[in-house]
Amino acid sequence: MKQDMLEEELASLPILQWAYLKTERISFLDRVRTICEQECSRYGTSWSCPPAVGTVEECRQRCSRFKDVFVFSTIAEVEDITDMKAALATRMEHEKITKQITELFQRYFKETLTLSTESCELCKKCSYPTAPCRHPDQMYPCVESYGILVTDLAELGGMDFMNGSNVVTWFSAIFHNLDIN
């Protein structure tokens, strides 16, 4: 019953695809964190990014408190996929949908853990590392910051990662406890 009500509400949102996975099937990889450290300008500047989110093992343990994970994607069309500024500008719409879905899951389940895209941008300047996060209930760490490859999540869920030549595909994951599978 709970699942039927949840899926009815999910169907009304602009989600491209979704999948229910078991947390135990997800790989947490230190090499993903290495990519963050070497290639992302946000590394060490935000509560939603490493090292603030903890080690990959700490992230795995945090996720392991939940048996299940809901993975979903949205898409956005851009004129030129090589225009990173335009592509990244579409992320905020996905973040709004992630917030809606998180709130929906929080109505059905006691506790959830949401991972989303890129680095949090709720505040103009993050308080990291000198003060606590100003919005811990609204800040969603990046999937990759936890050492999870988004392509692996898509593959596990039978979801499409590439959806066209000028289409950006965004993914989020909500960890929860629900025996769906």
C-alpha positions as CSV (number, residue, x, y, z in Angstrom):
1,M,0.0,0.0,0.0
2,K,2.7,2.4,1.0
3,Q,4.6,1.6,-2.2
4,D,1.5,2.2,-4.4
5,M,0.9,5.6,-2.8
6,L,4.5,6.6,-3.2
7,E,4.7,5.5,-6.8
8,E,1.5,7.4,-7.6
9,E,3.1,10.6,-6.3
10,L,6.4,9.8,-8.1
11,A,4.6,9.4,-11.4
12,S,3.4,13.0,-11.2
13,L,6.9,14.3,-11.2
14,P,9.2,14.9,-14.2
15,I,11.4,11.9,-13.6
16,L,12.9,10.2,-16.6
17,Q,13.6,6.8,-15.0
18,W,13.8,5.3,-11.6
19,A,15.0,2.1,-10.0
20,Y,14.9,0.5,-6.5
21,L,18.2,-1.1,-5.6
22,K,19.6,-2.9,-2.6
23,T,22.3,-0.9,-0.8
24,E,24.5,-4.0,-0.5
25,R,24.8,-4.1,-4.3
26,I,26.5,-0.6,-4.5
27,S,30.3,-0.3,-4.7
28,F,32.0,2.4,-2.8
29,L,35.4,3.1,-4.5
30,D,38.3,5.1,-3.2
31,R,39.3,5.8,-6.8
32,V,36.1,7.9,-7.3
33,R,37.3,10.1,-4.4
34,T,40.7,10.4,-6.0
35,I,38.9,11.9,-9.0
36,C,37.2,14.4,-6.7
37,E,40.5,15.4,-5.1
38,Q,42.4,15.8,-8.3
39,E,39.8,17.2,-10.7
40,C,37.1,19.1,-8.8
41,S,37.6,22.7,-7.7
42,R,35.1,22.2,-4.9
43,Y,37.2,19.6,-3.1
44,G,37.8,20.8,0.4
45,T,35.6,23.8,0.1
46,S,32.1,22.5,1.0
47,W,30.3,20.4,3.6
48,S,28.8,18.4,0.7
49,C,32.2,17.4,-0.7
50,P,35.3,15.5,0.5
51,P,36.9,15.5,2.9
52,A,34.0,17.0,4.9
53,V,31.7,14.1,4.1
54,G,34.1,11.7,5.7
55,T,36.2,8.8,4.3
56,V,34.7,6.5,1.6
57,E,34.4,3.9,4.3
58,E,32.5,6.2,6.6
59,C,30.2,7.1,3.7
60,R,29.7,3.4,3.0
61,Q,28.8,2.8,6.6
62,R,26.4,5.7,6.7
63,C,24.6,4.3,3.6
64,S,24.7,0.8,5.0
65,R,22.3,1.8,7.7
66,F,19.7,1.7,4.9
67,K,18.7,-1.5,3.1
68,D,17.3,0.2,0.0
69,V,18.1,3.0,-2.3
70,F,15.8,4.8,-4.8
71,V,17.8,6.1,-7.8
72,F,16.2,8.4,-10.3
73,S,17.2,10.6,-13.3
74,T,16.0,13.7,-15.0
75,I,17.1,15.2,-18.2
76,A,17.5,18.7,-19.6
77,E,18.1,19.7,-23.2
78,V,20.9,22.2,-24.1
79,E,21.8,23.8,-27.3
80,D,25.4,22.7,-27.1
81,I,26.5,19.9,-24.8
82,T,30.1,21.1,-24.9
83,D,28.9,24.4,-23.3
84,M,29.6,23.4,-19.7
85,K,28.1,26.6,-18.2
86,A,24.8,26.0,-20.0
87,A,24.8,22.3,-19.1
88,L,25.5,23.0,-15.4
89,A,22.8,25.7,-15.4
90,T,20.2,22.9,-15.9
91,R,21.3,21.2,-12.6
92,M,19.2,23.5,-10.4
93,E,15.9,22.1,-11.8
94,H,17.1,18.6,-11.0
95,E,17.9,19.8,-7.5
96,K,14.4,21.1,-7.0
97,I,13.0,17.7,-8.1
98,T,15.4,16.0,-5.7
99,K,14.2,18.2,-2.9
100,Q,10.5,17.3,-3.7
101,I,11.3,13.6,-3.9
102,T,13.3,13.7,-0.6
103,E,10.3,15.4,1.1
104,L,8.0,12.8,-0.3
105,F,10.2,9.9,1.0
106,Q,10.5,11.6,4.4
107,R,6.7,11.5,4.6
108,Y,6.7,7.7,4.2
109,F,9.9,6.8,6.0
110,K,11.4,7.8,9.3
111,E,14.9,8.4,8.0
112,T,16.5,9.0,4.6
113,L,19.8,9.9,3.2
114,T,19.9,11.9,-0.1
115,L,22.8,12.1,-2.4
116,S,22.6,14.3,-5.5
117,T,24.6,16.2,-8.1
118,E,27.8,18.1,-7.9
119,S,28.5,20.3,-4.8
120,C,25.9,22.0,-2.7
121,E,25.2,25.6,-3.7
122,L,22.6,26.7,-1.1
123,C,24.8,29.4,0.3
124,K,26.7,32.0,-1.6
125,K,29.8,31.0,0.5
126,C,29.9,27.7,2.3
127,S,30.7,27.9,6.0
128,Y,33.2,25.0,5.6
129,P,35.5,24.5,7.5
130,T,35.1,27.2,10.1
131,A,31.5,26.8,11.1
132,P,28.8,24.1,10.9
133,C,26.6,23.7,7.8
134,R,23.9,26.4,7.8
135,H,21.3,24.1,6.1
136,P,22.2,20.4,7.0
137,D,18.6,19.3,6.2
138,Q,18.7,20.8,2.8
139,M,22.3,20.0,1.8
140,Y,22.7,16.9,-0.3
141,P,26.2,15.5,-0.8
142,C,27.2,14.6,-4.2
143,V,26.9,10.9,-5.2
144,E,30.5,10.8,-6.2
145,S,31.6,12.4,-3.0
146,Y,30.6,9.1,-1.3
147,G,32.7,7.1,-3.7
148,I,29.8,5.9,-5.8
149,L,30.1,6.0,-9.6
150,V,26.8,7.3,-11.1
151,T,27.3,5.1,-14.2
152,D,27.4,2.0,-11.9
153,L,24.1,3.1,-10.3
154,A,22.6,3.5,-13.7
155,E,23.8,0.1,-14.8
156,L,22.6,-1.6,-11.7
157,G,19.1,0.0,-12.1
158,G,18.9,-0.7,-15.9
159,M,18.7,3.0,-16.4
160,D,20.0,5.0,-19.4
161,F,23.0,7.2,-18.8
162,M,23.2,8.8,-22.2
163,N,20.0,10.2,-23.5
164,G,20.9,12.1,-26.7
165,S,23.6,14.3,-28.1
166,N,22.5,17.5,-26.4
167,V,20.9,16.1,-23.4
168,V,22.2,16.3,-19.8
169,T,21.2,13.4,-17.6
170,W,21.2,14.1,-13.8
171,F,21.0,11.4,-11.1
172,S,20.1,11.4,-7.4
173,A,19.9,8.6,-4.9
174,I,17.7,8.4,-1.8
175,F,18.7,5.7,0.8
176,H,15.8,4.4,2.9
177,N,14.5,1.2,4.5
178,L,11.7,-0.4,2.5
179,D,11.4,-3.9,1.3
180,I,10.4,-3.4,-2.3
181,N,12.5,-5.9,-4.1
